[in-house]
Amino acid sequence: MKNKKLFLIAPLCGVALLTSGCSTCPTGTHKRHDDAVYMKHQNKHKKHAQPPVFHQNYGPKDIDKVRAKMFTRSAKGNDTDMGFIQFQETDNGLQMNVDLVYLRPGKIYTAQIYQCGACNDSTCCDISPMNVDLPQIIVQESGDRLQQTYIIRGLTATQLNNAKLVLTRDGGHKAAWGKLKQK
């Protein structure tokens, strides 16, 4: 008797699977009996899908100035304030203003920029730096304060907003860091 019940239930399940089809098609135009046929049928109906909608928010003005407060690690393991690096848009290009202390004399510092998302830590920053040719920074005498201005072309302050700025020396040693924020 149990075998007869299973025999009756199996055809009913099969009928239910065969008659289930695409919800956008008229009844009976498609039977989901083969995955390849089903995928071909679904692709045919993609043209009926709604196009994606993109939204753009506009603020009162574009970002024209970003600034990073720069830090270094002291011998005791504490973060020490070094000054700042600021980028400001001008008619001549993006002006890079450097005002730093505690740089080692005679060492060449290279600035690298890592684009980041809108998070509060470096976990959402790109692994590779932006392909931007920034000037090398060097101090001649110990204890000198470096105040220098450079012009950079092909870059905007908007592109740098929320980016991480890192100064490296001696072949890649991370010497200083900061986060560029709208000023």
ZADO-1210 file (C-alpha; in nm, 4 decimals, padded with zeros to 6 digits):
<atoms>
<atom x="00.0000" y="00.0000" z="00.0000" code="MET" pos="1"/>
<atom x="00.2865" y="00.2377" z="00.0826" code="LYS" pos="2"/>
<atom x="00.4379" y="00.1740" z="-00.2592" code="ASN" pos="3"/>
<atom x="00.1149" y="00.2784" z="-00.4287" code="LYS" pos="4"/>
<atom x="00.1118" y="00.6125" z="-00.2386" code="LYS" pos="5"/>
<atom x="00.4672" y="00.6906" z="-00.3413" code="LEU" pos="6"/>
<atom x="00.3789" y="00.5968" z="-00.6942" code="PHE" pos="7"/>
<atom x="00.0939" y="00.8481" z="-00.6907" code="LEU" pos="8"/>
<atom x="00.2952" y="01.1294" z="-00.5235" code="ILE" pos="9"/>
<atom x="00.5939" y="01.1096" z="-00.7601" code="ALA" pos="10"/>
<atom x="00.3920" y="01.1936" z="-01.0744" code="PRO" pos="11"/>
<atom x="00.2230" y="01.4817" z="-00.8947" code="LEU" pos="12"/>
<atom x="00.5599" y="01.6338" z="-00.7943" code="CYS" pos="13"/>
<atom x="00.6848" y="01.5928" z="-01.1495" code="GLY" pos="14"/>
<atom x="00.3790" y="01.7691" z="-01.2899" code="VAL" pos="15"/>
<atom x="00.4291" y="02.0579" z="-01.0461" code="ALA" pos="16"/>
<atom x="00.7936" y="02.0980" z="-01.1528" code="LEU" pos="17"/>
<atom x="00.7104" y="02.0814" z="-01.5224" code="LEU" pos="18"/>
<atom x="00.4365" y="02.3413" z="-01.5036" code="THR" pos="19"/>
<atom x="00.6396" y="02.5936" z="-01.3020" code="SER" pos="20"/>
<atom x="00.7848" y="02.8435" z="-01.5421" code="GLY" pos="21"/>
<atom x="00.8713" y="03.2047" z="-01.5896" code="CYS" pos="22"/>
<atom x="00.6454" y="03.4458" z="-01.4040" code="SER" pos="23"/>
<atom x="00.6733" y="03.7067" z="-01.6806" code="THR" pos="24"/>
<atom x="00.5564" y="03.4701" z="-01.9578" code="CYS" pos="25"/>
<atom x="00.2041" y="03.3776" z="-02.0497" code="PRO" pos="26"/>
<atom x="00.0965" y="03.0484" z="-01.8959" code="THR" pos="27"/>
<atom x="00.2135" y="02.7451" z="-02.0865" code="GLY" pos="28"/>
<atom x="00.4806" y="02.9168" z="-02.3012" code="THR" pos="29"/>
<atom x="00.7721" y="02.7717" z="-02.1086" code="HIS" pos="30"/>
<atom x="00.8225" y="02.4578" z="-01.9061" code="LYS" pos="31"/>
<atom x="01.1213" y="02.4465" z="-01.6692" code="ARG" pos="32"/>
<atom x="01.2355" y="02.0990" z="-01.7682" code="HIS" pos="33"/>
<atom x="01.5911" y="02.1764" z="-01.8747" code="ASP" pos="34"/>
<atom x="01.8363" y="02.4275" z="-01.7206" code="ASP" pos="35"/>
<atom x="01.9867" y="02.5252" z="-02.0579" code="ALA" pos="36"/>
<atom x="01.6425" y="02.5966" z="-02.2019" code="VAL" pos="37"/>
<atom x="01.5472" y="02.7879" z="-01.8877" code="TYR" pos="38"/>
<atom x="01.8613" y="03.0078" z="-01.9034" code="MET" pos="39"/>
<atom x="01.8024" y="03.0782" z="-02.2741" code="LYS" pos="40"/>
<atom x="01.4462" y="03.1765" z="-02.1891" code="HIS" pos="41"/>
<atom x="01.5574" y="03.4027" z="-01.9011" code="GLN" pos="42"/>
<atom x="01.8110" y="03.5789" z="-02.1268" code="ASN" pos="43"/>
<atom x="01.5344" y="03.6457" z="-02.3786" code="LYS" pos="44"/>
<atom x="01.3420" y="03.8350" z="-02.1092" code="HIS" pos="45"/>
<atom x="01.6356" y="04.0470" z="-01.9852" code="LYS" pos="46"/>
<atom x="01.5433" y="04.3131" z="-02.2396" code="LYS" pos="47"/>
<atom x="01.2218" y="04.3661" z="-02.0434" code="HIS" pos="48"/>
<atom x="01.4131" y="04.4426" z="-01.7219" code="ALA" pos="49"/>
<atom x="01.4205" y="04.8004" z="-01.5923" code="GLN" pos="50"/>
<atom x="01.7488" y="04.9866" z="-01.6610" code="PRO" pos="51"/>
<atom x="01.9625" y="05.0792" z="-01.3586" code="PRO" pos="52"/>
<atom x="01.9121" y="05.4263" z="-01.2150" code="VAL" pos="53"/>
<atom x="02.2124" y="05.6359" z="-01.1083" code="PHE" pos="54"/>
<atom x="02.1850" y="05.9236" z="-00.8631" code="HIS" pos="55"/>
<atom x="02.4254" y="06.2134" z="-00.8302" code="GLN" pos="56"/>
<atom x="02.4248" y="06.4445" z="-00.5314" code="ASN" pos="57"/>
<atom x="02.5574" y="06.7933" z="-00.5808" code="TYR" pos="58"/>
<atom x="02.6852" y="06.9982" z="-00.2904" code="GLY" pos="59"/>
<atom x="02.7007" y="07.3750" z="-00.2692" code="PRO" pos="60"/>
<atom x="03.0465" y="07.3628" z="-00.4314" code="LYS" pos="61"/>
<atom x="03.3064" y="07.1115" z="-00.5381" code="ASP" pos="62"/>
<atom x="03.5926" y="07.0298" z="-00.3047" code="ILE" pos="63"/>
<atom x="03.8799" y="07.2664" z="-00.3766" code="ASP" pos="64"/>
<atom x="04.1047" y="07.2064" z="-00.0735" code="LYS" pos="65"/>
<atom x="04.2078" y="06.8955" z="00.1235" code="VAL" pos="66"/>
<atom x="04.4539" y="06.8761" z="00.4090" code="ARG" pos="67"/>
<atom x="04.6305" y="06.5947" z="00.5933" code="ALA" pos="68"/>
<atom x="04.7673" y="06.6303" z="00.9426" code="LYS" pos="69"/>
<atom x="05.0837" y="06.4212" z="00.9256" code="MET" pos="70"/>
<atom x="05.2142" y="06.1903" z="01.1979" code="PHE" pos="71"/>
<atom x="05.5264" y="05.9861" z="01.2582" code="THR" pos="72"/>
<atom x="05.6136" y="05.7221" z="01.5171" code="ARG" pos="73"/>
<atom x="05.8596" y="05.8354" z="01.7847" code="SER" pos="74"/>
<atom x="06.1326" y="05.6143" z="01.9302" code="ALA" pos="75"/>
<atom x="05.9047" y="05.5543" z="02.2318" code="LYS" pos="76"/>
<atom x="05.6278" y="05.4193" z="02.0070" code="GLY" pos="77"/>
<atom x="05.3983" y="05.7224" z="02.0275" code="ASN" pos="78"/>
<atom x="05.2493" y="05.9050" z="01.7290" code="ASP" pos="79"/>
<atom x="05.4056" y="06.2501" z="01.6940" code="THR" pos="80"/>
<atom x="05.2501" y="06.5411" z="01.5051" code="ASP" pos="81"/>
<atom x="05.4769" y="06.6467" z="01.2146" code="MET" pos="82"/>
<atom x="05.2742" y="06.9270" z="01.0590" code="GLY" pos="83"/>
<atom x="05.0576" y="06.9079" z="00.7469" code="PHE" pos="84"/>
<atom x="05.0426" y="06.8637" z="00.3725" code="ILE" pos="85"/>
<atom x="04.7644" y="07.0512" z="00.1949" code="GLN" pos="86"/>
<atom x="04.6399" y="07.0370" z="-00.1633" code="PHE" pos="87"/>
<atom x="04.4502" y="07.3345" z="-00.3055" code="GLN" pos="88"/>
<atom x="04.3150" y="07.3886" z="-00.6563" code="GLU" pos="89"/>
<atom x="04.4472" y="07.6945" z="-00.8388" code="THR" pos="90"/>
<atom x="04.4339" y="07.8221" z="-01.1982" code="ASP" pos="91"/>
<atom x="04.7818" y="07.6740" z="-01.2558" code="ASN" pos="92"/>
<atom x="04.7020" y="07.3263" z="-01.1219" code="GLY" pos="93"/>
<atom x="04.6788" y="07.1534" z="-00.7850" code="LEU" pos="94"/>
<atom x="04.9037" y="07.3343" z="-00.5359" code="GLN" pos="95"/>
<atom x="05.0765" y="07.1092" z="-00.2799" code="MET" pos="96"/>
<atom x="05.1768" y="07.2998" z="00.0360" code="ASN" pos="97"/>
<atom x="05.4167" y="07.1138" z="00.2643" code="VAL" pos="98"/>
<atom x="05.4816" y="07.2281" z="00.6232" code="ASP" pos="99"/>
<atom x="05.6652" y="06.9495" z="00.8100" code="LEU" pos="100"/>
<atom x="05.9137" y="06.8992" z="01.0945" code="VAL" pos="101"/>
<atom x="06.1083" y="06.5944" z="01.2200" code="TYR" pos="102"/>
<atom x="06.2259" y="06.4902" z="00.8741" code="LEU" pos="103"/>
<atom x="06.5716" y="06.3295" z="00.8681" code="ARG" pos="104"/>
<atom x="06.8316" y="06.5461" z="00.6925" code="PRO" pos="105"/>
<atom x="06.9641" y="06.4243" z="00.3603" code="GLY" pos="106"/>
<atom x="06.6934" y="06.1595" z="00.3232" code="LYS" pos="107"/>
<atom x="06.4606" y="06.1593" z="00.0239" code="ILE" pos="108"/>
<atom x="06.0915" y="06.1267" z="00.1095" code="TYR" pos="109"/>
<atom x="05.8425" y="06.0137" z="-00.1525" code="THR" pos="110"/>
<atom x="05.4727" y="06.0930" z="-00.1138" code="ALA" pos="111"/>
<atom x="05.2205" y="05.8261" z="-00.2105" code="GLN" pos="112"/>
<atom x="04.8420" y="05.8576" z="-00.2159" code="ILE" pos="113"/>
<atom x="04.6075" y="05.5647" z="-00.1544" code="TYR" pos="114"/>
<atom x="04.2431" y="05.6230" z="-00.2457" code="GLN" pos="115"/>
<atom x="04.0019" y="05.5198" z="00.0283" code="CYS" pos="116"/>
<atom x="03.6313" y="05.4758" z="00.0710" code="GLY" pos="117"/>
<atom x="03.4280" y="05.6689" z="00.3260" code="ALA" pos="118"/>
<atom x="03.5405" y="05.4687" z="00.6297" code="CYS" pos="119"/>
<atom x="03.7351" y="05.5707" z="00.9380" code="ASN" pos="120"/>
<atom x="04.0293" y="05.3315" z="00.9050" code="ASP" pos="121"/>
<atom x="04.2690" y="05.2121" z="00.6371" code="SER" pos="122"/>
<atom x="04.0896" y="04.8823" z="00.5718" code="THR" pos="123"/>
<atom x="03.8911" y="05.0354" z="00.2865" code="CYS" pos="124"/>
<atom x="04.1928" y="05.1920" z="00.1142" code="CYS" pos="125"/>
<atom x="04.3428" y="05.0666" z="-00.2113" code="ASP" pos="126"/>
<atom x="04.6428" y="04.8374" z="-00.1747" code="ILE" pos="127"/>
<atom x="04.8365" y="05.0158" z="-00.4490" code="SER" pos="128"/>
<atom x="04.9060" y="05.3904" z="-00.4543" code="PRO" pos="129"/>
<atom x="04.7580" y="05.6183" z="-00.7188" code="MET" pos="130"/>
<atom x="04.9694" y="05.6497" z="-01.0312" code="ASN" pos="131"/>
<atom x="05.0573" y="06.0145" z="-00.9637" code="VAL" pos="132"/>
<atom x="05.4025" y="06.1674" z="-00.9921" code="ASP" pos="133"/>
<atom x="05.4392" y="06.3689" z="-00.6703" code="LEU" pos="134"/>
<atom x="05.7597" y="06.5616" z="-00.5912" code="PRO" pos="135"/>
<atom x="06.0270" y="06.4152" z="-00.3673" code="GLN" pos="136"/>
<atom x="06.0780" y="06.5941" z="-00.0370" code="ILE" pos="137"/>
<atom x="06.4199" y="06.6500" z="00.1188" code="ILE" pos="138"/>
<atom x="06.5550" y="06.8488" z="00.4168" code="VAL" pos="139"/>
<atom x="06.9186" y="06.9609" z="00.4182" code="GLN" pos="140"/>
<atom x="06.9872" y="07.0283" z="00.7893" code="GLU" pos="141"/>
<atom x="06.8783" y="06.8527" z="01.1069" code="SER" pos="142"/>
<atom x="06.5976" y="07.0343" z="01.2846" code="GLY" pos="143"/>
<atom x="06.4937" y="07.2248" z="00.9719" code="ASP" pos="144"/>
<atom x="06.1289" y="07.2899" z="00.9171" code="ARG" pos="145"/>
<atom x="06.0326" y="07.2206" z="00.5567" code="LEU" pos="146"/>
<atom x="05.7926" y="07.4734" z="00.4073" code="GLN" pos="147"/>
<atom x="05.7663" y="07.4161" z="00.0358" code="GLN" pos="148"/>
<atom x="05.5038" y="07.4609" z="-00.2380" code="THR" pos="149"/>
<atom x="05.4706" y="07.2477" z="-00.5513" code="TYR" pos="150"/>
<atom x="05.2293" y="07.2494" z="-00.8480" code="ILE" pos="151"/>
<atom x="05.0817" y="06.9174" z="-00.9641" code="ILE" pos="152"/>
<atom x="04.8897" y="06.8784" z="-01.2879" code="ARG" pos="153"/>
<atom x="04.6291" y="06.6176" z="-01.3814" code="GLY" pos="154"/>
<atom x="04.4846" y="06.5768" z="-01.0325" code="LEU" pos="155"/>
<atom x="04.2010" y="06.7418" z="-00.8400" code="THR" pos="156"/>
<atom x="04.1336" y="06.7925" z="-00.4711" code="ALA" pos="157"/>
<atom x="03.8066" y="06.6000" z="-00.5110" code="THR" pos="158"/>
<atom x="04.0036" y="06.2911" z="-00.6172" code="GLN" pos="159"/>
<atom x="04.2139" y="06.3187" z="-00.3006" code="LEU" pos="160"/>
<atom x="03.9327" y="06.3638" z="-00.0490" code="ASN" pos="161"/>
<atom x="03.9403" y="06.0811" z="00.2126" code="ASN" pos="162"/>
<atom x="04.2638" y="05.9420" z="00.0637" code="ALA" pos="163"/>
<atom x="04.5532" y="05.8216" z="00.2763" code="LYS" pos="164"/>
<atom x="04.8823" y="06.0098" z="00.2280" code="LEU" pos="165"/>
<atom x="05.2042" y="05.8240" z="00.3124" code="VAL" pos="166"/>
<atom x="05.5635" y="05.9515" z="00.3102" code="LEU" pos="167"/>
<atom x="05.8210" y="05.6780" z="00.2534" code="THR" pos="168"/>
<atom x="06.2004" y="05.6863" z="00.2676" code="ARG" pos="169"/>
<atom x="06.4939" y="05.4433" z="00.2359" code="ASP" pos="170"/>
<atom x="06.3331" y="05.2237" z="-00.0259" code="GLY" pos="171"/>
<atom x="05.9814" y="05.2081" z="00.1161" code="GLY" pos="172"/>
<atom x="06.0073" y="05.2594" z="00.4944" code="HIS" pos="173"/>
<atom x="05.6810" y="05.4240" z="00.6078" code="LYS" pos="174"/>
<atom x="05.8024" y="05.7464" z="00.7669" code="ALA" pos="175"/>
<atom x="05.4818" y="05.9492" z="00.8019" code="ALA" pos="176"/>
<atom x="05.1102" y="05.9247" z="00.7312" code="TRP" pos="177"/>
<atom x="04.7891" y="06.1238" z="00.7348" code="GLY" pos="178"/>
<atom x="04.4363" y="06.1249" z="00.5938" code="LYS" pos="179"/>
<atom x="04.3357" y="06.3924" z="00.3432" code="LEU" pos="180"/>
<atom x="04.0100" y="06.5598" z="00.4431" code="LYS" pos="181"/>
<atom x="03.8145" y="06.8501" z="00.3012" code="GLN" pos="182"/>
<atom x="03.9126" y="07.1729" z="00.4691" code="LYS" pos="183"/>
</atoms>
